[in-house]
Amino acid sequence: SGKLADKIGRLPVMYIGAGVCIIASLLYPFVGTVFSFLLLRFFHGFSTGFKPTGSSAYVADITPANRRGEAMGYIGLASSLGMAAGPAMGSFIASLYGIDTMFYLSSLMAFCSIIILSGMKESLENKQSFSMNMLLINKTEIYEPRVLAPSIVLLLTVFSFGTVLTIIPDFSDHLGVVNRGIFFTAFTLASLGVRVFAGKISDIYGRVKVLKYSTALLFFAMLGIAFANSPFTFVAAAIVFGLAVGMNSPTIFAWTIDLADDQYRGRAMATMYIALEIGIGAGAVVSAWLYHNNAAMFPWVFMLSALFSFLAFLYLQLKDSTMLLKRVSK
């Protein structure tokens, strides 16, 4: 998707992602086996592989360099609102009209995005016509080395997100929290409140400086979850976690754009999203394996995520020191 975004344009890649959502949602009501369900889910994954890559590259193209953090904050705000509203609205619609109707309406929402895209102007200059050769990927096109630093930080920090998605429902039951969604509600609201603000701050004071604060905050958030022993401390840790994620996301996105070569901006965003998916997936798999339905392992699971956040902080500290030495030597 990153290669195509750099070749045929941002809009075609976004069209593919949105189109996959339309088709997949229409097909869910006809799925009747676990295998066909997983096969459809695999196909549906192309939407998140294409649409965010194209969207991020598009916004990067049209945004002034001194407002990239702010712009990424708006993207994060829209994404968070959509991901928060989707489950809430979906559950409500399914309870009233059935799950099939929920999927059909989901498809309609994706179609609405197609309508919006049709009114947008392509931002890539000198775009090329599609050819089958563009689907052939050589080893130099798998990732963009210029954006390795923000991708590493993203991978280390979203490990915690994968852990939270996987373990928090059971941990909620363990603490006697009746509503399993309370953690995610508190986390989402805190994240929404800080995204644009953090993006603007990173435009003024720099990406690495903001990320050092956010990774440190994420470290304490995961420790707070690990040692939460009541609904109050649990929700308080969720708020801190949301603040940390809300600071991290737009800043890392903007940093990626800062480092990316203009002609490989799509590949750069794709590299970042690959790191995102690997980090979340690793957090989910490792935390589930370590927890293994044993309540005594809850603190250790979240402390492991805290360790990954601390490693991100140390990496940024080293990066900041290296950049300082380079400036001094010049």
PyMOL commands that set and color helices and strands:
alter all, ss='L'
color gray80, all
select helices_A, chain A and resi 2-7+10-30+34-62+65-97+99-118+132-135+139-141+145-175+182-205+207-226+231-259+262-291+295-329
alter helices_A, ss='H'
color red, helices_A
deselect
rebuild
show_as cartoon
